[in-house]
Amino acid sequence: MAVVKKKIWPQYFELVNSGKKRFELRLADFKIKEGDTLVLEEWDPQQKRLTGRKITKKVTYVLKFDLDDFGQKKEILKDGLYAIQF
């Protein structure tokens, strides 16, 4: 199993840390799969540096899709996407 490190902005770090946010929506420019470990490292965008705080999570599910998988690329580009947690 791989360990994947990604930067995360403070407001999202806090939501993950509190347990309220239990998902990540990311550009699929890296490889990740179920069973891997995701390390979210807090990034301060104003100071342009890592803060030193990190959260480690086990990946339990990955859904990768193309914007036009459902024939809605134009609508997605116009309106965006929701990531809905339940």
Contact map, one row per residue, 1 for C-alpha under 8 A:
11100000000000000000000000000000001110000000000000000000000000000000000000000000000000
11110000000000000000000000000001000110000000000000000000000000000000000000000000000000
11111000000000000000000000000000000111100000000000000000000000000000000000000000000000
01111100000000000000000000000001000111100000000000000000000000000000000000000000000000
00111110000000000000000000000000000001111000000000000000000000000000000000000000000000
00011111000000000000000000000000000001111000000000000000000000000000000000000000000000
00001111100000000000000000000000000000011110000001000000000000000000000000000000000000
00000111110110000000000000000000000000011110000000000000000000000000000000000000000000
00000011111110000000000000000000000000000111100000000000000000000000000000000000000000
00000001111111000000000000000000000000000111000000000000000000000000000000000000000000
00000000111111100000000000000000000000000000000000000000000000000000000000000000000000
00000001111111110000100000000000000000000000000000000000000000000000000000000000000000
00000001111111111000000000000000000000010100000000000000000000000000000000000000000000
00000000011111111100000000000000000000000000000000000000000000000000000000000000000000
00000000001111111111100000000000000000000000000000000000000000000000000000000000000000
00000000000111111111110000000000000000000000000000000000000000000000000000000000000000
00000000000011111111000000000000000000000000000000000010000000000000000000000000000000
00000000000001111111100000000000000000000000000000000000000000000000000000000000000000
00000000000000111111110000000000000000000000000000000000000000000000000000000000000000
00000000000000111111110000000000000000000000000000000000000000000000000000000000000000
00000000000100110111111000000000000000000000000000000000000000000000000000000000000010
00000000000000010011111100000000000000000000000000000000000000000000000000000000000010
00000000000000000000111110000000000000000000000000000000000000000000000000000000000010
00000000000000000000011111000000000000000000000000000000000000000000000000000000000000
00000000000000000000001111100000000000000000000000000000000000000000000000000000001000
00000000000000000000000111110000000000000000000000000000000000000000000000000000000000
00000000000000000000000011111000000000000000000000000000000000000000000000000000000000
00000000000000000000000001111110000000000000000000000000000000010000000000000000000000
00000000000000000000000000111110000000000000000000000000000000000000000000000000000000
00000000000000000000000000011111000000000000000000000000000000000000000000000000000000
00000000000000000000000000011111100000000000000000000000000000000000000000000000000000
01010000000000000000000000000111110100000000000000000000000001000000000000000000000000
00000000000000000000000000000011111100000000000000000000001011000000000000000000000000
00000000000000000000000000000001111100000000000000000000011111000000000000000000000000
10000000000000000000000000000000111110000000000000000000011100000000000000000000000000
11110000000000000000000000000001111111000000000000000000011000000000000000000000000000
11110000000000000000000000000000001111100000000000000001111000000000000000000000000000
00111100000000000000000000000000000111110000000000000001111000000000000000000000000000
00111100000000000000000000000000000011111000000000000111100000000000000000000000000000
00001111000010000000000000000000000001111100000000000111000000000000000000000000000000
00001111000000000000000000000000000000111110000001111110000000000000000000000000000000
00000011110010000000000000000000000000011111000001111100000000000000000000000000000000
00000011110000000000000000000000000000001111100111100000000000000000000000000000000000
00000000110000000000000000000000000000000111111111100000000000000000000000000000000000
00000000100000000000000000000000000000000011111110000000000000000000000000000000000000
00000000000000000000000000000000000000000001111100000000000000000000000000000000000000
00000000000000000000000000000000000000000001111110000000000000000000000000000000000000
00000000000000000000000000000000000000000011111111000000000000000000000000000000000000
00000000000000000000000000000000000000000011101111100000000000000000000000000000000000
00000010000000000000000000000000000000001111000111111000000000000000000000000000000000
00000000000000000000000000000000000000001111000011111000000000000000000000000000000000
00000000000000000000000000000000000000001100000001111100000000000000000000000000000000
00000000000000000000000000000000000000001100000001111110000000000000000000000000000000
00000000000000000000000000000000000000111100000000011111000000000000000000000000000000
00000000000000001000000000000000000000111000000000001111100000000000000000000000000000
00000000000000000000000000000000000011110000000000000111110000000000000000000000000000
00000000000000000000000000000000000011100000000000000011111000000000000000000000000000
00000000000000000000000000000000011111000000000000000001111100000000000000000000000000
00000000000000000000000000000000111111000000000000000000111111000000000000000000000000
00000000000000000000000000000000011000000000000000000000011111000000000000000000000000
00000000000000000000000000000000110000000000000000000000001111100000000000000000000000
00000000000000000000000000000001110000000000000000000000001111110000000000000000000000
00000000000000000000000000000000000000000000000000000000000011111000000000000000000000
00000000000000000000000000010000000000000000000000000000000001111100000000000000000000
00000000000000000000000000000000000000000000000000000000000000111110100000000000000000
00000000000000000000000000000000000000000000000000000000000000011111100000000000000000
00000000000000000000000000000000000000000000000000000000000000001111111110010000000000
00000000000000000000000000000000000000000000000000000000000000000111111110000000000000
00000000000000000000000000000000000000000000000000000000000000001111111100000000000000
00000000000000000000000000000000000000000000000000000000000000000011111110000000000000
00000000000000000000000000000000000000000000000000000000000000000011111110000000000000
00000000000000000000000000000000000000000000000000000000000000000011111111110000000000
00000000000000000000000000000000000000000000000000000000000000000011011111111000000000
00000000000000000000000000000000000000000000000000000000000000000000000111111100000000
00000000000000000000000000000000000000000000000000000000000000000000000111111111000000
00000000000000000000000000000000000000000000000000000000000000000010000111111111100000
00000000000000000000000000000000000000000000000000000000000000000000000011111111000000
00000000000000000000000000000000000000000000000000000000000000000000000001111111000000
00000000000000000000000000000000000000000000000000000000000000000000000000111111100000
00000000000000000000000000000000000000000000000000000000000000000000000000111111110000
00000000000000000000000000000000000000000000000000000000000000000000000000010011111000
00000000000000000000000000000000000000000000000000000000000000000000000000000001111100
00000000000000000000000010000000000000000000000000000000000000000000000000000000111110
00000000000000000000000000000000000000000000000000000000000000000000000000000000011111
00000000000000000000111000000000000000000000000000000000000000000000000000000000001111
00000000000000000000000000000000000000000000000000000000000000000000000000000000000111
